[in-house]
């Protein structure tokens, strides 16, 4: 390994760690394309990314827990089904052709851009509902009937679409499958699903997501390690950088507006999807 490659890996790990703390993702959305660009096989990129994510997610989650922003019961409820589905994902990653793996990954990123837009609309409706209730309270019980009813009013917790237990199982299962299949912690799908199905705020979803990623990444990495796909030295270098980056970003997340966090998440997914599709085309063209 050259000095330049070592520096690239270290810098990428720090960047991925910052993203992990800010956006509740393990960093695989950055690390997998980078490792592919460095000429590692896609399945090795996926597996090695998972090892890095274990280190990064543990670092960020410990910091969130110390600051009082992490619910261990919520993490356990989502993380348990993820352990099982992560093994399924790790198995499938070794079966898919490289170009198909990358193509599916790119489609996943597009799906999440859409899911975040859905979240944005639901959040706006919930905010309008809260403002309407506040106006009714100020007007008094006697004047309540005179206030206009707007189209933004929704029943309480109307953005929770399913039973909470089922929603946790569905969210964790999807996250685990993606962790094993694509080398991501699962946050790119877990954050939107928590908001859509469980009615969480984006910051709470991010903090819970990072905690669940500890579980999914350990399970996925174990599955890949059993198949000899993990590049241990590369993964530890990336993870060391991620540990530092996560410590920084988890401290600053509570201070950022939700709008900025959401915009940053969507922009990242859009940029990465373009790069991943290009890589998929290169793999397909080269046979």
Residue frames as qw, qx, qy, qz and C-alpha x, y, z in Angstrom:
[[0.000, 0.888, 0.461, 0.000, 0.00, 0.00, 0.00],
 [0.431, 0.420, -0.008, 0.799, 1.45, 3.38, -1.07],
 [0.174, -0.254, -0.414, 0.857, 1.59, 6.50, 1.10],
 [0.266, -0.016, -0.237, -0.934, -0.89, 8.29, -1.16],
 [0.552, -0.284, -0.693, -0.365, -3.39, 5.44, -0.89],
 [0.431, -0.310, -0.684, 0.501, -2.93, 5.40, 2.88],
 [0.002, -0.172, -0.188, 0.967, -3.71, 9.13, 3.06],
 [0.410, -0.125, -0.474, -0.769, -6.74, 8.73, 0.81],
 [0.550, -0.325, -0.767, -0.047, -8.11, 5.94, 2.97],
 [0.312, -0.297, -0.552, 0.714, -7.56, 7.92, 6.17],
 [0.146, 0.095, -0.030, -0.984, -9.22, 11.05, 4.77],
 [0.490, -0.193, -0.620, -0.581, -12.14, 9.02, 3.42],
 [0.472, -0.332, -0.778, 0.249, -12.61, 7.40, 6.82],
 [0.108, -0.260, -0.365, 0.888, -12.76, 10.80, 8.53],
 [0.317, 0.014, -0.302, -0.899, -15.27, 12.07, 5.95],
 [0.533, -0.248, -0.752, -0.299, -17.41, 8.93, 6.33],
 [0.364, -0.318, -0.699, 0.527, -17.33, 9.33, 10.11],
 [0.086, 0.167, 0.131, -0.973, -18.53, 12.92, 9.84],
 [0.478, -0.080, -0.508, -0.712, -21.39, 11.80, 7.59],
 [0.467, -0.247, -0.845, 0.081, -22.22, 9.00, 10.03],
 [0.187, -0.337, -0.572, 0.723, -22.74, 11.42, 12.88],
 [0.198, 0.210, -0.057, -0.956, -24.55, 14.07, 10.84],
 [0.573, 0.131, -0.406, -0.700, -26.79, 11.84, 8.74],
 [0.750, -0.165, 0.505, -0.393, -27.10, 8.55, 10.65],
 [0.886, 0.402, -0.203, -0.110, -25.43, 6.49, 7.93],
 [0.875, -0.354, 0.178, 0.279, -22.53, 4.13, 8.40],
 [0.086, -0.763, 0.421, 0.483, -20.54, 5.72, 5.61],
 [0.619, 0.060, 0.733, 0.274, -20.76, 2.87, 3.12],
 [0.485, 0.807, 0.335, -0.034, -22.39, 5.17, 0.57],
 [0.113, 0.925, -0.346, -0.114, -19.01, 6.92, 0.38],
 [0.427, -0.548, 0.711, 0.106, -16.62, 4.09, 1.13],
 [0.766, 0.225, 0.599, 0.062, -17.94, 1.50, -1.32],
 [0.576, 0.811, 0.085, 0.065, -17.58, 3.77, -4.41],
 [0.073, -0.880, 0.468, 0.028, -14.14, 4.89, -3.18],
 [0.591, -0.348, 0.723, 0.085, -12.85, 1.35, -2.75],
 [0.755, 0.477, 0.443, 0.077, -14.22, 0.41, -6.17],
 [0.345, 0.929, -0.128, 0.022, -12.39, 3.42, -7.64],
 [0.247, -0.731, 0.636, 0.013, -9.18, 2.13, -5.98],
 [0.550, 0.362, -0.698, -0.281, -9.62, -1.09, -7.99],
 [0.266, -0.113, 0.888, -0.357, -10.89, -3.34, -5.23],
 [0.183, -0.265, -0.872, -0.369, -13.52, -5.91, -6.22],
 [0.419, -0.460, -0.153, -0.768, -17.09, -4.76, -5.40],
 [0.806, -0.421, -0.404, -0.100, -17.66, -7.61, -2.95],
 [0.634, -0.086, -0.368, 0.674, -14.39, -6.71, -1.17],
 [0.007, 0.344, -0.038, 0.938, -15.43, -3.06, -1.11],
 [0.622, -0.495, -0.302, -0.526, -18.76, -4.01, 0.44],
 [0.830, -0.329, -0.409, 0.188, -17.18, -6.28, 3.06],
 [0.528, 0.039, -0.273, 0.803, -14.35, -3.91, 4.01],
 [0.182, -0.474, -0.083, -0.858, -16.73, -0.99, 4.24],
 [0.721, -0.513, -0.381, -0.267, -18.72, -3.00, 6.76],
 [0.728, -0.218, -0.376, 0.530, -15.67, -3.39, 9.02],
 [0.221, 0.225, -0.093, 0.944, -15.03, 0.35, 8.93],
 [0.426, -0.515, -0.280, -0.689, -18.67, 1.03, 9.73],
 [0.737, -0.436, -0.498, 0.137, -18.48, -1.11, 12.87],
 [0.520, -0.147, -0.277, 0.794, -15.76, 1.14, 14.29],
 [0.010, -0.273, -0.131, -0.953, -17.37, 4.39, 13.17],
 [0.527, -0.513, -0.436, -0.518, -20.85, 3.53, 14.44],
 [0.690, -0.424, -0.486, 0.330, -19.59, 2.40, 17.85],
 [0.371, -0.024, -0.165, 0.914, -17.67, 5.65, 18.23],
 [0.191, -0.316, -0.216, -0.904, -20.64, 7.85, 17.30],
 [0.623, -0.484, -0.527, -0.315, -23.18, 5.87, 19.31],
 [0.599, -0.323, -0.482, 0.552, -21.11, 6.01, 22.49],
 [0.150, 0.037, -0.073, 0.985, -20.94, 9.77, 22.09],
 [0.407, -0.380, -0.391, -0.733, -24.70, 10.04, 21.49],
 [0.676, -0.444, -0.588, 0.032, -25.38, 7.87, 24.54],
 [0.478, -0.208, -0.372, 0.768, -23.13, 10.00, 26.74],
 [0.048, -0.084, -0.060, -0.994, -24.99, 13.11, 25.59],
 [0.338, 0.286, 0.688, -0.575, -28.37, 11.51, 26.36],
 [0.485, 0.422, -0.226, -0.732, -29.54, 11.31, 22.72],
 [0.406, 0.199, -0.848, -0.277, -29.74, 7.53, 22.29],
 [0.779, -0.186, 0.254, -0.542, -32.60, 5.20, 23.26],
 [0.078, -0.344, 0.933, 0.068, -31.16, 1.72, 23.76],
 [0.530, 0.268, 0.745, -0.304, -34.64, 0.12, 23.77],
 [0.592, 0.697, 0.032, -0.403, -35.44, 1.65, 20.37],
 [0.193, 0.641, -0.709, -0.223, -32.08, 0.51, 19.02],
 [0.296, -0.137, 0.940, -0.101, -32.68, -3.04, 20.25],
 [0.605, 0.441, 0.528, -0.401, -36.19, -3.18, 18.78],
 [0.583, 0.736, -0.169, -0.300, -34.96, -2.23, 15.32],
 [0.088, 0.671, -0.730, -0.093, -31.59, -3.98, 15.49],
 [0.611, -0.147, 0.759, -0.173, -32.73, -7.49, 16.42],
 [0.804, 0.461, 0.362, -0.098, -34.37, -8.38, 13.06],
 [0.362, 0.861, -0.334, -0.126, -31.47, -6.68, 11.28],
 [0.375, -0.532, 0.758, 0.046, -29.03, -9.27, 12.61],
 [0.706, 0.186, 0.683, -0.013, -30.84, -12.03, 10.71],
 [0.614, 0.756, 0.223, -0.040, -31.39, -10.21, 7.42],
 [0.007, -0.863, 0.462, 0.207, -27.77, -8.95, 7.35],
 [0.512, -0.264, 0.799, 0.176, -26.62, -12.55, 6.88],
 [0.642, 0.547, 0.538, 0.014, -29.00, -12.93, 3.95],
 [0.297, 0.942, -0.076, -0.137, -27.60, -9.77, 2.39],
 [0.257, -0.687, 0.645, 0.215, -23.99, -10.90, 2.84],
 [0.626, 0.065, 0.764, 0.143, -24.80, -14.17, 1.09],
 [0.550, 0.743, 0.380, -0.015, -26.52, -12.44, -1.84],
 [0.037, 0.917, -0.282, -0.278, -23.61, -10.00, -2.28],
 [0.362, -0.437, 0.767, 0.299, -21.37, -12.90, -3.26],
 [0.561, 0.352, 0.743, 0.094, -23.85, -14.14, -5.86],
 [0.373, 0.874, 0.223, -0.217, -24.74, -10.98, -7.77],
 [0.673, 0.403, 0.134, 0.605, -22.57, -9.92, -10.76],
 [0.381, -0.289, -0.182, 0.859, -20.53, -6.78, -9.89],
 [0.038, -0.177, -0.309, -0.934, -22.39, -4.51, -12.34],
 [0.445, -0.538, -0.611, -0.373, -25.77, -5.67, -11.03],
 [0.530, -0.489, -0.484, 0.496, -24.68, -5.04, -7.44],
 [0.226, -0.181, -0.011, 0.957, -23.66, -1.47, -8.30],
 [0.193, -0.316, -0.510, -0.776, -26.78, -0.83, -10.40],
 [0.500, -0.584, -0.635, -0.077, -29.05, -1.96, -7.57],
 [0.453, -0.404, -0.329, 0.724, -27.10, 0.22, -5.15],
 [0.070, 0.032, 0.200, 0.977, -27.66, 3.26, -7.39],
 [0.371, -0.460, -0.592, -0.548, -31.39, 2.56, -7.59],
 [0.527, -0.530, -0.581, 0.323, -31.47, 2.32, -3.81],
 [0.280, -0.235, -0.134, 0.921, -29.99, 5.81, -3.54],
 [0.175, -0.227, -0.407, -0.867, -32.66, 7.20, -5.88],
 [0.482, -0.519, -0.687, -0.164, -35.38, 5.50, -3.84],
 [0.468, -0.479, -0.465, 0.579, -34.15, 7.22, -0.72],
 [0.078, 0.008, 0.107, 0.991, -34.16, 10.66, -2.35],
 [0.398, -0.389, -0.538, -0.633, -37.87, 10.06, -2.96],
 [0.576, -0.492, -0.635, 0.149, -38.47, 8.76, 0.57],
 [0.343, -0.269, -0.292, 0.851, -36.86, 11.84, 2.09],
 [0.154, -0.174, -0.276, -0.933, -39.14, 14.06, -0.01],
 [0.540, -0.472, -0.629, -0.299, -42.11, 12.11, 1.35],
 [0.534, -0.399, -0.513, 0.541, -40.76, 12.67, 4.84],
 [0.154, -0.013, -0.030, 0.988, -40.46, 16.37, 4.16],
 [0.361, -0.351, -0.429, -0.750, -44.13, 16.60, 3.19],
 [0.625, -0.479, -0.617, 0.001, -45.26, 14.63, 6.23],
 [0.453, -0.261, -0.375, 0.766, -43.18, 16.81, 8.53],
 [0.047, -0.149, -0.134, -0.979, -44.70, 19.96, 7.02],
 [0.521, -0.440, -0.527, -0.508, -48.21, 18.60, 7.62],
 [0.632, -0.423, -0.566, 0.318, -47.38, 17.65, 11.18],
 [0.291, -0.101, -0.202, 0.930, -45.99, 21.12, 11.83],
 [0.259, -0.289, -0.306, -0.869, -49.14, 22.71, 10.40],
 [0.615, -0.468, -0.613, -0.164, -51.23, 20.49, 12.67],
 [0.534, -0.330, -0.464, 0.625, -49.27, 21.58, 15.73],
 [0.077, 0.041, 0.001, 0.996, -49.66, 25.24, 14.81],
 [0.426, -0.388, -0.479, -0.662, -53.39, 24.79, 14.32],
 [0.635, -0.466, -0.601, 0.136, -53.75, 23.13, 17.74],
 [0.390, -0.192, -0.301, 0.849, -51.80, 25.98, 19.33],
 [0.144, -0.204, -0.210, -0.945, -54.12, 28.54, 17.73],
 [0.565, -0.457, -0.579, -0.371, -57.15, 26.63, 18.99],
 [0.591, -0.381, -0.544, 0.458, -55.74, 26.55, 22.50],
 [0.207, -0.072, -0.133, 0.967, -55.12, 30.30, 22.46],
 [0.291, -0.297, -0.381, -0.826, -58.58, 31.06, 21.14],
 [0.398, -0.105, 0.605, -0.681, -60.24, 29.12, 23.95],
 [0.232, 0.184, 0.955, -0.002, -62.69, 26.26, 23.99],
 [0.354, 0.646, 0.495, -0.461, -65.65, 28.49, 23.20],
 [0.334, 0.754, -0.226, -0.518, -64.14, 29.92, 20.06],
 [0.426, -0.267, 0.811, 0.301, -62.71, 26.65, 18.76],
 [0.543, 0.476, 0.689, 0.055, -65.55, 26.01, 16.34],
 [0.298, 0.911, 0.098, -0.267, -65.07, 29.42, 14.73],
 [0.221, -0.639, 0.591, 0.440, -61.51, 28.71, 13.61],
 [0.722, 0.484, -0.299, -0.394, -61.13, 27.52, 9.99],
 [0.854, -0.168, 0.482, 0.098, -60.19, 23.92, 9.28],
 [0.252, 0.722, -0.512, -0.391, -57.27, 23.71, 6.86],
 [0.911, 0.277, -0.271, -0.141, -56.21, 20.88, 4.61],
 [0.348, 0.536, -0.687, 0.347, -53.04, 20.57, 6.66],
 [0.559, -0.403, 0.493, -0.531, -54.83, 19.26, 9.73],
 [0.618, 0.157, -0.762, -0.113, -54.22, 15.59, 10.39],
 [0.829, -0.505, -0.178, -0.160, -55.17, 13.16, 13.15],
 [0.388, -0.778, 0.490, -0.065, -52.62, 12.83, 15.93],
 [0.457, -0.384, 0.778, 0.195, -49.62, 10.70, 14.87],
 [0.784, 0.508, 0.196, -0.297, -51.12, 10.29, 11.40],
 [0.416, 0.717, -0.544, -0.129, -47.64, 9.94, 9.93],
 [0.311, -0.301, 0.894, -0.115, -47.26, 6.59, 11.70],
 [0.593, 0.201, -0.467, -0.624, -48.54, 4.25, 9.03],
 [0.736, -0.037, -0.671, -0.088, -48.27, 0.89, 10.80],
 [0.783, -0.609, -0.123, -0.020, -48.29, -0.70, 14.22],
 [0.096, -0.886, 0.450, -0.058, -45.07, 0.43, 16.00],
 [0.697, -0.338, 0.629, 0.069, -43.85, -3.14, 16.61],
 [0.782, 0.447, 0.398, 0.173, -44.37, -4.09, 12.96],
 [0.316, 0.938, -0.100, 0.101, -42.73, -0.84, 11.86],
 [0.357, -0.752, 0.553, 0.039, -39.62, -1.58, 13.95],
 [0.770, -0.045, 0.620, 0.145, -39.36, -5.09, 12.50],
 [0.656, 0.687, 0.273, 0.152, -39.79, -3.83, 8.93],
 [0.097, 0.960, -0.258, 0.054, -37.25, -1.04, 9.41],
 [0.493, -0.605, 0.623, 0.063, -34.66, -3.31, 11.02],
 [0.813, 0.176, 0.541, 0.125, -35.13, -6.06, 8.44],
 [0.553, 0.814, 0.094, 0.149, -34.60, -3.68, 5.54],
 [0.095, -0.911, 0.398, -0.045, -31.56, -2.13, 7.21],
 [0.666, -0.392, 0.628, 0.090, -29.92, -5.49, 7.87],
 [0.797, 0.418, 0.408, 0.154, -30.47, -6.71, 4.33],
 [0.384, 0.906, -0.068, 0.167, -28.87, -3.56, 2.92],
 [0.377, -0.794, 0.477, 0.015, -25.96, -3.77, 5.36],
 [0.727, -0.176, 0.637, 0.185, -25.00, -7.20, 4.11],
 [0.689, 0.562, 0.425, 0.171, -25.82, -6.63, 0.46],
 [0.387, 0.851, 0.058, 0.350, -24.29, -3.20, -0.13],
 [0.628, 0.020, -0.317, 0.711, -21.81, -2.67, 2.69],
 [0.131, -0.539, 0.036, -0.831, -23.82, 0.23, 4.10],
 [0.037, -0.046, 0.766, -0.640, -24.93, 0.48, 7.69],
 [0.042, -0.521, -0.846, -0.103, -28.54, 0.69, 6.58],
 [0.072, -0.514, -0.333, 0.787, -29.03, 4.31, 7.55],
 [0.094, 0.114, -0.443, -0.884, -29.89, 5.39, 4.01],
 [0.425, -0.338, -0.690, -0.478, -33.14, 3.45, 4.34],
 [0.420, -0.401, -0.720, 0.381, -33.47, 3.35, 8.13],
 [0.071, -0.225, -0.222, 0.946, -33.68, 7.12, 8.63],
 [0.369, -0.058, -0.357, -0.856, -36.56, 7.63, 6.15],
 [0.537, -0.279, -0.769, -0.207, -38.41, 4.53, 7.39],
 [0.306, -0.316, -0.647, 0.622, -38.23, 5.62, 11.03],
 [0.124, 0.186, 0.074, -0.972, -39.75, 8.96, 10.08],
 [0.467, -0.039, -0.529, -0.708, -42.39, 7.48, 7.80],
 [0.635, -0.234, -0.720, -0.154, -43.40, 4.46, 9.89],
 [0.536, -0.364, -0.597, 0.473, -42.52, 5.49, 13.46],
 [0.091, -0.926, -0.279, -0.237, -43.12, 9.24, 13.29],
 [0.652, -0.458, -0.072, 0.600, -39.63, 10.15, 14.55],
 [0.115, 0.951, -0.123, -0.259, -37.97, 13.54, 14.00],
 [0.746, 0.589, -0.277, 0.140, -35.04, 13.48, 11.61],
 [0.047, 0.687, -0.619, 0.377, -32.46, 14.04, 14.36],
 [0.696, -0.290, 0.554, -0.352, -33.88, 11.29, 16.59],
 [0.937, 0.323, 0.076, -0.104, -34.02, 8.95, 13.57],
 [0.504, 0.702, -0.451, 0.222, -30.38, 9.71, 12.79],
 [0.223, -0.585, 0.668, -0.403, -29.22, 9.05, 16.33],
 [0.837, -0.070, 0.456, -0.296, -31.20, 5.79, 16.60],
 [0.835, 0.530, -0.133, -0.061, -30.02, 4.75, 13.14],
 [0.276, 0.696, -0.617, 0.240, -26.38, 5.07, 14.12],
 [0.500, -0.381, 0.681, -0.376, -27.00, 2.84, 17.14],
 [0.905, 0.205, 0.291, -0.233, -28.72, 0.17, 15.05],
 [0.615, 0.696, -0.371, -0.009, -25.87, 0.35, 12.55],
 [0.207, -0.583, 0.758, -0.208, -23.55, -1.01, 15.24],
 [0.721, -0.006, 0.647, -0.248, -25.64, -4.20, 15.28],
 [0.804, 0.558, 0.130, -0.159, -26.17, -4.52, 11.51],
 [0.369, 0.792, -0.487, 0.011, -22.55, -3.80, 10.64],
 [0.353, -0.465, 0.795, -0.164, -21.19, -6.36, 13.12],
 [0.784, 0.182, 0.558, -0.205, -23.54, -9.01, 11.75],
 [0.700, 0.706, -0.033, -0.104, -22.78, -8.18, 8.11],
 [0.135, 0.775, -0.616, 0.045, -19.02, -8.04, 8.69],
 [0.559, -0.287, 0.762, -0.157, -19.08, -11.43, 10.43],
 [0.823, 0.399, 0.375, -0.152, -20.89, -12.90, 7.43],
 [0.555, 0.797, -0.238, 0.003, -18.36, -11.46, 4.97],
 [0.171, -0.696, 0.690, -0.102, -15.38, -12.41, 7.13],
 [0.757, -0.066, 0.637, -0.131, -16.53, -16.03, 7.08],
 [0.787, 0.559, 0.256, 0.050, -16.36, -15.86, 3.27],
 [0.676, -0.184, 0.220, 0.679, -12.91, -14.21, 3.20],
 [0.331, 0.762, 0.359, 0.425, -14.13, -10.95, 1.68],
 [0.290, -0.952, -0.064, 0.078, -12.83, -8.50, 4.31],
 [0.590, 0.488, -0.246, 0.594, -9.58, -6.56, 3.74],
 [0.592, -0.644, -0.400, 0.274, -8.65, -6.09, 7.40],
 [0.466, -0.229, -0.029, 0.854, -5.86, -3.52, 7.13],
 [0.013, 0.330, 0.376, 0.866, -7.82, -1.30, 4.76],
 [0.434, -0.655, -0.544, -0.295, -10.93, -1.57, 6.93],
 [0.585, -0.561, -0.340, 0.477, -9.06, -0.67, 10.11],
 [0.314, -0.033, 0.105, 0.943, -7.51, 2.40, 8.47],
 [0.197, -0.463, -0.457, -0.733, -10.92, 3.57, 7.27],
 [0.563, -0.632, -0.531, -0.035, -12.44, 2.82, 10.67],
 [0.526, -0.339, -0.257, 0.737, -9.76, 4.76, 12.51],
 [0.067, 0.129, 0.195, 0.970, -10.53, 7.85, 10.44],
 [0.398, -0.511, -0.566, -0.510, -14.25, 7.25, 10.92],
 [0.553, -0.507, -0.546, 0.373, -13.82, 7.12, 14.68],
 [0.280, -0.227, -0.108, 0.926, -12.37, 10.64, 14.68],
 [0.129, -0.216, -0.418, -0.873, -14.97, 12.03, 12.26],
 [0.455, -0.533, -0.675, -0.232, -17.92, 10.61, 14.20],
 [0.443, -0.455, -0.466, 0.616, -16.75, 12.22, 17.43],
 [0.090, -0.106, 0.084, 0.987, -16.84, 15.63, 15.74],
 [0.276, -0.241, -0.535, -0.761, -20.18, 15.35, 13.94],
 [0.447, -0.506, -0.738, 0.001, -22.21, 13.85, 16.80],
 [0.300, -0.413, -0.380, 0.771, -21.34, 16.89, 18.91],
 [0.047, 0.185, -0.173, -0.966, -22.59, 19.34, 16.27],
 [0.115, -0.333, -0.836, -0.421, -25.72, 17.53, 15.02],
 [0.143, -0.655, -0.681, 0.296, -28.09, 18.83, 17.76],
 [0.102, -0.578, -0.060, 0.807, -27.24, 22.42, 16.75],
 [0.044, -0.060, 0.628, 0.774, -28.12, 22.08, 13.06],
 [0.580, 0.235, 0.133, -0.768, -31.58, 22.95, 11.60],
 [0.707, 0.170, 0.682, -0.075, -33.56, 19.97, 10.26],
 [0.608, 0.766, 0.069, -0.197, -33.76, 21.64, 6.84],
 [0.133, 0.784, -0.596, -0.113, -29.98, 21.72, 6.49],
 [0.462, -0.266, 0.845, -0.051, -29.62, 18.09, 7.57],
 [0.717, 0.425, 0.526, -0.169, -32.29, 16.93, 5.11],
 [0.497, 0.834, -0.158, -0.179, -30.80, 18.91, 2.20],
 [0.076, -0.671, 0.734, 0.074, -27.32, 17.55, 2.91],
 [0.600, -0.044, 0.793, -0.094, -28.60, 13.97, 3.00],
 [0.700, 0.599, 0.356, -0.154, -30.47, 14.26, -0.30],
 [0.321, 0.865, -0.349, -0.165, -27.60, 16.00, -2.06],
 [0.294, -0.507, 0.809, 0.052, -25.17, 13.30, -0.99],
 [0.672, 0.189, 0.711, -0.083, -27.42, 10.54, -2.31],
 [0.603, 0.766, 0.114, -0.192, -27.90, 12.29, -5.66],
 [0.147, 0.810, -0.551, -0.133, -24.17, 12.76, -6.23],
 [0.391, -0.342, 0.855, -0.017, -23.29, 9.22, -5.22],
 [0.743, 0.363, 0.527, -0.195, -26.02, 7.68, -7.38],
 [0.540, 0.800, -0.188, -0.183, -24.52, 9.28, -10.50],
 [0.003, 0.668, -0.744, -0.020, -21.08, 7.93, -9.67],
 [0.558, -0.107, 0.807, -0.160, -22.34, 4.44, -8.84],
 [0.752, 0.545, 0.296, -0.223, -24.32, 4.22, -12.11],
 [0.390, 0.803, -0.433, -0.126, -21.21, 5.22, -14.02],
 [0.222, -0.481, 0.845, -0.074, -19.20, 2.51, -12.26],
 [0.709, 0.178, 0.641, -0.236, -21.92, -0.05, -13.00],
 [0.676, 0.707, -0.015, -0.207, -21.78, 0.86, -16.70],
 [0.151, 0.733, -0.662, -0.043, -17.98, 0.47, -16.72],
 [0.454, -0.236, 0.846, -0.152, -18.25, -2.99, -15.14],
 [0.744, 0.414, 0.463, -0.245, -20.93, -4.04, -17.61],
 [0.529, 0.795, -0.222, -0.198, -19.04, -2.70, -20.64],
 [0.052, 0.648, -0.760, 0.015, -15.85, -4.50, -19.63],
 [0.759, 0.046, -0.596, -0.258, -17.73, -7.78, -19.42]]
